[in-house]
Amino acid sequence: MSFAFRHSYQQSLPGSYLDHQPDRAPDPALVALNLPLAEELGLDPDLLQREGANWFSGASLPPGAVPVALAYAGHQFGGFSPTLGDGRAHLLGEFSGPDGRIWDLQLKGSGRTPFSRGGDGKAALGPMLREYLISEAMAALGVPTTRSLAVVTTGEQIPRDQGLLPGAVLARVAASHIRVGTFQFFAARGEGAKLRALADYAIKRHYPELSDNPEPYLAFFDAVTQRQAALIAAWMGLGFIHGVMNTDNMAISGETIDYGPCAFMDEFAAGTVFSSIDRQGRYSWANQPHILTWNLARLAETLLPLIDPDQERAVERLNDRLQGVAGLYREAWLAVMRRKLGLGGAQEGDGALIDDLLPALTGADWTMFYRRLADWAEGRPEGLRALFQDFSAIGAWLPRWQARIGTDPGAAARLRAANPAVIARNHRVEEALAAATSGDMRPFHALLAALRQPFSEHDSYGQPPGADFGRYVTFCGT
């Protein structure tokens, strides 16, 4: 099957996009095609193999595609920009999977648009393969995420700080590309009718169960809050740091979107930041739950005229909701950590047990700790001890955890089922991207295969970097 596109977003929301053609790649080549995802989406792998280089590079377009650049606004590192939009991306349309779910197909790195703000609209191969790797890792870990269908090189060399790099385009599928910033775009312009149409469309597409709710917009805010709280808690449990939690990177669907300067922690430190541009630590690991509330407050501001014609009443009602975000996130976080720690059910005192673990873990490998805890539960303590230079703090915590799980023989199995042995380790990602940029895709495919089996032991891919890897810094790729 090909895509059988439809274009409900454009039809429902005029003024939210600009018609624009992607650049035509001069010499496209398909370097990565996500065959498992293609089959899941009911697409013909042979057809994609034949046509993907052209379709996913802008050299030609799949039948029925109507490319547009989406408009949105957003708070970027706390500062509001009323007009952002797709500066290097083109939405081709929507298509249905075998299960009836609707997916967007978007090209990223496909050339300048009217929203490019001085950028070249291009993408280098490394950052596009990075999004492919990490989005596939997140999908395998069960985290809601956009997915990467393909990466195509364009035959161009594009200038970046590192010099000339091979250009590439990513084909991305998503439940939609509606962001908090999309709501901000219309709210900032005082376009109340278009804002209401956007909210109605988002409810119909992502939360259809709310269509008969007597207060659909308040229920919509609640539903987005629930999904986002669960998403950020999942990130936190994996040691994942998004890096750019701007409101234009917060999807209404509850998916992880826009993998720019993201990374997974190796050694645990609550203030960990990887992004080269996050000099104040706004989007550090520990700050992500606070930014969740901040971003939801920005969404709430846009919904005020839809909640109640009396602004004071609308503010009061949404403030009540915002006051509860921290509690909703706390519930989601405790649920994640109970699974990670192999705790059966919920008991009083779990919160304190979990809270006290974090300072004791500082400096230890976040991912390996939980796998080694399974070994500890089976009476093999050596691996866990080896993670700590000073075992005293964790040694004081462990008897409390042991008392909580008791003699449960299933605890070790639950730990291994809940905690990955393999994540997208930064040094492995960089090795794969460097090799791919030089023309060797073998390390990329080997790493990808390991990331798709995250709960299986892989001696080479499960290990942290050596001391010579140094401090890791990530970049946006623009």
Secondary structure as the mmCIF struct_conf table of DSSP 4:
data_model
#
loop_
_struct_conf.conf_type_id
_struct_conf.id
_struct_conf.beg_label_comp_id
_struct_conf.beg_label_asym_id
_struct_conf.beg_label_seq_id
_struct_conf.end_label_comp_id
_struct_conf.end_label_asym_id
_struct_conf.end_label_seq_id
STRN STRN1 ARG A 6 ARG A 6
HELX_RH_AL_P HELX_RH_AL_P1 SER A 8 SER A 12
TURN_TY1_P TURN_TY1_P1 PRO A 14 GLY A 15
BEND BEND1 SER A 16 SER A 16
STRN STRN2 TYR A 17 ASP A 19
HELX_LH_PP_P HELX_LH_PP_P1 GLN A 21 ASP A 23
BEND BEND2 PRO A 26 ASP A 27
STRN STRN3 ALA A 29 LEU A 33
HELX_RH_AL_P HELX_RH_AL_P2 LEU A 35 GLU A 40
TURN_TY1_P TURN_TY1_P2 LEU A 41 GLY A 42
HELX_RH_AL_P HELX_RH_AL_P3 PRO A 45 TRP A 55
TURN_TY1_P TURN_TY1_P3 PHE A 56 GLY A 58
BEND BEND3 ALA A 59 SER A 60
TURN_TY1_P TURN_TY1_P4 PRO A 63 GLY A 64
STRN STRN4 VAL A 68 LEU A 70
STRN STRN5 GLY A 74 GLN A 76
TURN_TY1_P TURN_TY1_P5 PHE A 77 GLY A 78
STRN STRN6 GLY A 79 SER A 81
BEND BEND4 PRO A 82 PRO A 82
BEND BEND5 GLY A 87 ARG A 88
STRN STRN7 ALA A 89 SER A 96
TURN_TY1_P TURN_TY1_P6 PRO A 98 ASP A 99
BEND BEND6 GLY A 100 GLY A 100
STRN STRN8 ILE A 102 LYS A 108
BEND BEND7 GLY A 109 GLY A 109
STRN STRN9 SER A 110 SER A 110
TURN_TY1_P TURN_TY1_P7 PRO A 114 PHE A 115
TURN_TY1_P TURN_TY1_P8 ARG A 117 GLY A 118
STRN STRN10 LYS A 122 LYS A 122
STRN STRN11 ALA A 124 ALA A 124
HELX_RH_AL_P HELX_RH_AL_P4 LEU A 125 ALA A 140
TURN_TY1_P TURN_TY1_P9 LEU A 141 GLY A 142
STRN STRN12 THR A 145 THR A 145
STRN STRN13 ARG A 147 ARG A 160
TURN_TY1_P TURN_TY1_P10 ASP A 161 GLN A 162
STRN STRN14 GLY A 163 ALA A 174
BEND BEND8 ALA A 175 ALA A 175
STRN STRN15 ARG A 179 ARG A 179
HELX_RH_AL_P HELX_RH_AL_P5 VAL A 180 ALA A 188
TURN_TY1_P TURN_TY1_P11 ARG A 189 GLY A 190
HELX_RH_AL_P HELX_RH_AL_P6 GLY A 192 HIS A 206
HELX_RH_3T_P HELX_RH_3T_P1 PRO A 208 LEU A 210
TURN_TY1_P TURN_TY1_P12 SER A 211 ASP A 212
BEND BEND9 PRO A 214 GLU A 215
HELX_RH_AL_P HELX_RH_AL_P7 PRO A 216 LEU A 238
TURN_TY1_P TURN_TY1_P13 GLY A 239 GLY A 239
STRN STRN16 PHE A 240 ILE A 241
BEND BEND10 GLY A 243 GLY A 243
HELX_RH_3T_P HELX_RH_3T_P2 THR A 247 ASN A 249
STRN STRN17 ALA A 251 ALA A 251
TURN_TY1_P TURN_TY1_P14 ILE A 252 SER A 253
BEND BEND11 GLY A 254 GLY A 254
STRN STRN18 THR A 256 THR A 256
BEND BEND12 GLY A 260 PRO A 261
STRN STRN19 ALA A 263 PHE A 264
BEND BEND13 ASP A 266 ASP A 266
STRN STRN20 GLU A 267 GLU A 267
TURN_TY1_P TURN_TY1_P15 ALA A 270 GLY A 271
STRN STRN21 SER A 275 SER A 275
TURN_TY1_P TURN_TY1_P16 SER A 276 ILE A 277
TURN_TY1_P TURN_TY1_P17 ARG A 279 GLN A 280
TURN_TY1_P TURN_TY1_P18 ARG A 282 TYR A 283
TURN_TY1_P TURN_TY1_P19 TRP A 285 ASN A 287
HELX_RH_AL_P HELX_RH_AL_P8 GLN A 288 ILE A 307
BEND BEND14 PRO A 309 ASP A 310
HELX_RH_AL_P HELX_RH_AL_P9 GLN A 311 GLN A 323
TURN_TY1_P TURN_TY1_P20 GLY A 324 GLY A 324
HELX_RH_AL_P HELX_RH_AL_P10 VAL A 325 LYS A 340
TURN_TY1_P TURN_TY1_P21 LEU A 341 GLY A 342
BEND BEND15 GLY A 345 GLY A 345
TURN_TY1_P TURN_TY1_P22 GLU A 348 GLY A 349
HELX_RH_AL_P HELX_RH_AL_P11 ASP A 350 LEU A 361
TURN_TY1_P TURN_TY1_P23 THR A 362 GLY A 363
BEND BEND16 ALA A 364 ALA A 364
STRN STRN22 ASP A 365 ASP A 365
HELX_RH_AL_P HELX_RH_AL_P12 TRP A 366 ALA A 377
TURN_TY1_P TURN_TY1_P24 GLU A 378 GLY A 379
HELX_RH_AL_P HELX_RH_AL_P13 GLU A 382 ARG A 385
TURN_TY1_P TURN_TY1_P25 ALA A 386 LEU A 387
BEND BEND17 GLN A 389 GLN A 389
HELX_RH_AL_P HELX_RH_AL_P14 SER A 392 ILE A 405
TURN_TY1_P TURN_TY1_P26 GLY A 406 THR A 407
TURN_TY1_P TURN_TY1_P27 PRO A 409 GLY A 410
HELX_RH_AL_P HELX_RH_AL_P15 ALA A 411 ALA A 418
BEND BEND18 ASN A 419 ASN A 419
BEND BEND19 ALA A 421 ALA A 421
HELX_RH_AL_P HELX_RH_AL_P16 ASN A 426 THR A 437
TURN_TY1_P TURN_TY1_P28 SER A 438 GLY A 439
HELX_RH_AL_P HELX_RH_AL_P17 ARG A 442 LEU A 451
TURN_TY1_P TURN_TY1_P29 ARG A 452 ARG A 452
BEND BEND20 GLN A 453 GLN A 453
TURN_TY1_P TURN_TY1_P30 PRO A 454 PHE A 455
BEND BEND21 SER A 456 SER A 456
TURN_TY1_P TURN_TY1_P31 ASP A 459 TYR A 461
BEND BEND22 GLY A 462 GLN A 463
HELX_LH_PP_P HELX_LH_PP_P2 PRO A 464 GLY A 466
HELX_RH_3T_P HELX_RH_3T_P3 ALA A 467 PHE A 469
STRN STRN23 THR A 474 THR A 474
#
